[in-house]
């Protein structure tokens, strides 16, 4: 059994027991959250599709941690001039452990 969920502008295929990284979700570590934007649920070969979301469908997950990705450096350089500019960016992400898929 698996489900396709939407979170943080991304669509992910998840099953019970999976550990996934998604864009930052509000909450502390070891708290349970419910993701209700379920696009599809597949159970025993039967698929239920939502329009756009499955009614009564939800995925329960536990927040494992919230952290930041490695730094991405962006360098701007203008040729024939002695100008360089380096900036960096670190994106927050949340690691979720999928507990249960409801509905379908």
C-alpha positions as semicolon CSV with decimal commas, in nm:
position;residue;x (nm);y (nm);z (nm)
1;X;0,000;0,000;0,000
2;X;0,127;0,344;-0,089
3;X;0,002;0,700;-0,133
4;X;0,106;1,000;-0,337
5;X;0,102;1,317;-0,128
6;X;0,164;1,683;-0,199
7;X;0,374;1,888;0,041
8;X;0,601;2,185;-0,010
9;X;0,513;2,207;-0,378
10;X;0,637;1,852;-0,441
11;X;0,460;1,522;-0,496
12;X;0,600;1,219;-0,312
13;X;0,520;0,849;-0,314
14;X;0,518;0,722;0,044
15;X;0,448;0,395;0,224
16;X;0,418;0,315;0,594
17;X;0,765;0,308;0,750
18;X;0,930;0,534;0,491
19;X;1,157;0,820;0,599
20;X;1,136;1,120;0,365
21;X;1,277;1,473;0,356
22;X;1,037;1,752;0,265
23;X;1,037;2,130;0,272
24;X;1,015;2,268;0,626
25;X;0,699;2,177;0,818
26;X;0,610;2,357;1,140
27;X;0,640;2,145;1,453
28;X;0,888;2,007;1,702
29;X;1,072;1,677;1,686
30;X;0,876;1,366;1,795
31;X;0,538;1,525;1,726
32;X;0,282;1,365;1,498
33;X;0,135;1,556;1,203
34;X;-0,136;1,474;0,951
35;X;-0,081;1,541;0,582
36;X;-0,423;1,573;0,419
37;X;-0,325;1,661;0,062
38;X;-0,339;1,305;-0,068
39;X;-0,355;1,276;-0,448
40;X;-0,379;0,897;-0,477
41;X;-0,401;0,589;-0,255
42;X;-0,322;0,238;-0,382
43;X;-0,428;-0,061;-0,176
44;X;-0,420;-0,426;-0,292
45;X;-0,403;-0,331;-0,660
46;X;-0,696;-0,087;-0,639
47;X;-0,613;0,279;-0,686
48;X;-0,827;0,569;-0,563
49;X;-0,760;0,901;-0,736
50;X;-0,860;1,238;-0,597
51;X;-0,998;1,537;-0,783
52;X;-0,765;1,700;-0,681
53;X;-0,744;1,533;-0,337
54;X;-0,884;1,207;-0,203
55;X;-1,180;1,273;0,029
56;X;-1,110;1,130;0,372
57;X;-0,752;1,047;0,275
58;X;-0,468;1,137;0,508
59;X;-0,116;1,033;0,596
60;X;0,004;1,036;0,956
61;X;0,372;1,110;1,001
62;X;0,614;1,182;1,285
63;X;0,866;1,466;1,266
64;X;1,214;1,319;1,313
65;X;1,418;1,638;1,278
66;X;1,437;1,981;1,119
67;X;1,773;2,077;0,972
68;X;1,938;2,270;0,690
69;X;2,089;2,150;0,365
70;X;2,458;2,207;0,282
71;X;2,541;2,559;0,167
72;X;2,496;2,639;-0,202
73;X;2,736;2,909;-0,320
74;X;2,626;3,149;-0,593
75;X;2,903;3,352;-0,757
76;X;2,846;3,653;-0,980
77;X;3,139;3,766;-1,191
78;X;3,159;4,040;-1,449
79;X;3,421;3,983;-1,715
80;X;3,676;4,256;-1,788
81;X;3,609;4,409;-1,448
82;X;3,751;4,324;-1,109
83;X;3,411;4,257;-0,952
84;X;3,305;3,934;-0,790
85;X;3,021;3,868;-0,552
86;X;2,968;3,543;-0,364
87;X;2,649;3,468;-0,174
88;X;2,528;3,151;-0,007
89;X;2,197;2,986;0,072
90;X;2,094;2,702;0,306
91;X;1,742;2,564;0,273
92;X;1,552;2,429;0,575
93;X;1,404;2,079;0,549
94;X;1,211;1,841;0,773
95;X;1,264;1,467;0,794
96;X;0,938;1,275;0,837
97;X;0,874;0,911;0,927
98;X;0,549;0,788;0,773
99;X;0,335;0,604;1,029
100;X;0,002;0,526;0,864
101;X;-0,205;0,583;0,550
102;X;-0,574;0,649;0,614
103;X;-0,856;0,625;0,359
104;X;-0,893;0,470;0,018
